[in-house]
Amino acid sequence: MCRRLISSEKVPAESWNDWRWHIRNRITTLDELRCVVAPDEDETERLRRVVARFPLSITPYYASLIDFDDRQCPIRRQVVPSVEEIEDPDGVEDPLGEVEQSPAQNVIQIYPDRVALTVVTQCPVFCRFCFRKRLFSTTRGGAVRGLEKTIEYIRGTPQIKDVLVTGGDPLIASDSFLERLLRSLRSIPHVEIIRIGTRAPVVLPQRITPRLCAILSRYHPLWVNTHFNHPKELTPEAREACDRLLRAGIPLGNQSVLLKGVNDDPETMRELVRGLVRMRVRPYYLFQCHLVRGTRHFRTTIEQGLRITGALRGHVSGIANPLFVVDTPDGKVPLLPRRGLKRREGDYVVLETFKRTEWREYNPTADGQRKGREDH
Ligand code: SF4
């Protein structure tokens, strides 16, 4: 793999537009990587230990977005291994305790009415910050075992109303696998909603084929949550992929992760959420980076996340504001910027607006008399 294979101008269009070509030509070894981002000998040697632990995978499409002259390029940072990954004393293998919260094979259940169903352990790219780094697999296809039994478990558990199909990245699987899976899930009367979590529109937009969209559209209500982290990822190809999903009637949400050196500043985040809304992708969550082993160099403080979401409020439209959350083994905890409810003054509460002004809102307590409104 050399640079000629990571440019749409140098690869025949029928190959570049074929998602399977990108999967076949992924950068998965350090030798291939050296051709692309040229780490020096010494760095390459040190990276061997990293890649032995956490495999490498980058699609030619996503590699084509890297600025080769910028070692801090936000695209590069997300997918090119770093020696810092094996220097992380605080990180843990499974920060959300998913292994323990698994009532059946391939199922993670944290909430009473929802489960996450892991169907593959492969992804088109391996994001260096992934909270499921422990599942990275070099096996081709990477489909999990025992899926039939898993489906039977969901069928026999009527409180499950909502199934999130995840992985790995489920859209790395073939159309026929996905169709079989969705047909099985849709045949379960109590499963009301199917959601798919995928980075394909970001790292492999060619995967969102008209055929795939036609399959997905047969299993509504079906939602897709994708994962853009930086405005550089909002390419024409990504926009077209999202448009195809939307035209198939699939609502699109975006879950970003707050990543040091990628998107941990208000301007970048503002540009990202505005761009997403222009593409009709609703910014949904902004996650605090998990305390997962090998991601120390990506972590920022929770206070920084609050500063960024505080800087969005009032400066971008309401639909462009993601909810900042810390994911814990007991579920997501939403955090709001400190502005908002300041104090109560008798029958009024004092609110702070995004302009940092105070507003006294008439709001009597339950047993309060309706008095004083005219005093306001
Ligand atoms: S695509 Fe998703 S599951 Fe796969 S490595 Fe990236 S963040 Fe993890």
Residues whose N, C-alpha, C, O or C-beta is under 5 A from the ligand:
A	BS01	SF4	C123 V125 F126 C127 C130 G167 G168 D169 R199
